[in-house]
Amino acid sequence: MHDRYSRQQLFHPIGQLGQQQLKHKHVLIVGAGALGSASAEALVRAGIGKVTLVDRDYVEWSNLQRQQLYTEQDALQKIPKVIAAKQRLQQINTEVTIDVHILDAHTELFTALLDDVDLIIDATDNFDIRFFLNDLAQKYRIPWVYGSCVGSYGATYTIVPGVTPCLHCLLSVVPNTGATCDTVGIISPTVQIVAAYQVAEVLKVLVGDIAALRKSYLTFDVWRNQHYEINVDSIRSDSCPSCGTNPSYPYLAYENQTKLDILCGRDAVQIRPPQPVHYDLQQLANQFRPYGEIQQNPYLLSCQTEDYRFVLFQDGRVVIHGVQDVQQAKSIYYRLLG
Ligand SMILES: [Zn+2]
């Protein structure tokens, strides 16, 4: 047991003191997909005191190729990712406190999770949430590490409020091509490289070695053998609405707006009630049975009809697969839930 962290402690920039510091740190990982699985496992093995994981999805077969914490059983039973992740992570290290939430990050409930968080890892898959995280991180002065990957291309950048330019400052540098893993695919090495860079930065922040942080915006293509680092030192702007001298945090207002998202590339629409609703899933399972085949676990209820699949989470969120039209999704939602 006592040997667990010996190799990490031998690493001089961490040492015994750094290991003690890690034990008292709390990292929030937003997203428990491929990047979130990889960084959560690395941090839990490294002996971080507490890891909080937030994700809104459940495990699907197409996740197993790269989302390292999950198994076929998780996919068969449609287990929410954070529940499956917690089980696996706790097997790896019982000393780490693991707190999980089945939650869409765009909610007030999410903001409440920021209490005593030392650092946020971006393991999400879209820029709406990243800019939301960016504003939260600036407002609450929490360092965060951006990461994204698609195909064989990855990017990462470390943001320390008051020290580095923020993601908003970098708008002109960050390409948002709209390509997603659902449309152009992804190979697992891309994930592992981004997560490895992210976790290295996280360890530096947590042991207080700010001077060692990589200051550039890093991108690579592991298939085309390309690697770029963009120097962004001069990009920080005093007029930035997120990190400037008079911030308005424009993306935080967004949290009250989005109630209906088209889940891009997945042929699905998510509907989120403005306030969390707690449904009796058992009772609803009985109600939905005439519509189609029901699958259920303690966290969600899935109903497969001839035309679409309707997945209801305990917090009242619904994902309707097999539709792309928001109006159609709404009418199904109101038809089934009133
Ligand atoms: Zn900024």
Boltz pocket constraint, residues with backbone or C-beta under 6 A from the ligand:
constraints:
  - pocket:
      binder: B
      contacts: [[A, 165], [A, 166], [A, 167], [A, 168], [A, 169], [A, 170], [A, 236], [A, 237], [A, 240], [A, 241], [A, 242], [A, 243], [A, 244]]
      max_distance: 6.0
